[in-house]
Amino acid sequence: MKKRYLILESGRVFEGVGFGADPSPDGTVGELVFTTGMCGYLECITDPSYYGQIVTQTFPMIGNYGVISSDFEGRPALFGYVVREWCPAPSNFRSEGDIDSFLKDRGIPGICGVDTREITKLIRDRGVMNAVITDCEPDFSLYSQALSSYKVRGAVPAVTSTRPNLFPAEGDEKFRVVLIDYGAKAGITAALRARGCSVLSVPANTDAESILEMKPDGVMLSNGPGDPTERRDCIEELKKIFGRVPIFGICLGH
């Protein structure tokens, strides 16, 4: 067990224990956020919406039912993971491994043994802030520039699909939906298919003309990471669809 530090942009330092992958030599910087789910940690760490962020779990024990690939929402995109305690001996008949090994395999550094309640209160009161996970001595002056200048950039291009994918409806097809993938969770496609929708998932940079040529009954704008004001290209294409086809969205898409 080796010491690991979480250094906040506000100057607070939390000393804990490292698990998962090693942080980069200069420290792994990300936007620090929290999530309050009592379960669903697998869906959280495989949600592309967390690209560029360090995620804090408020529930004190994480990993007790292991790693189950069929519960994944996508490719892990978070930059770091903060928990109070992780479970080294998961107990679940579906488990395929432990959370520590999973994070190591995906190159995601984690820190445990810190006061996640206090971290959550700080974010709640001050708002989202940047943080760094490091194994080096916690000298704030070494990281102040990186912390103040960091911003999640290029998030959607980093997580969107690279080609269209067709997912047939379960049972009889009632509708055809184009899902614009800004970092879509697998659960969205599953929910649409269960309701009789054939889903054609397309990359985020798909133009309006191509989407309209598909003659969908509706266009679904997915969840995804980053600041929506960065995505002027997507917004301009959506303006060309607006009023011509029903549009619905979730998270970033909304």
JORA-V428382 format. One record per helix or strand. SS is the DSSP state (h for helix, s for strand). FROM is the first residue (numbers start at 1). LEN is the number of residues. If there is no record, write none. Layout:
BEGIN
((SS FROM LEN) (SS FROM LEN))
END
This chain:
BEGIN
((s 3 6) (s 13 9) (s 28 8) (h 41 5) (h 48 3) (s 53 5) (s 61 2) (h 69 3) (s 80 3) (s 85 2) (h 99 8) (s 109 4) (h 116 11) (s 129 6) (h 140 10) (h 155 5) (s 165 3) (s 175 7) (h 186 9) (s 197 7) (h 208 6) (s 218 4) (h 228 3) (h 232 10) (s 247 3))
END
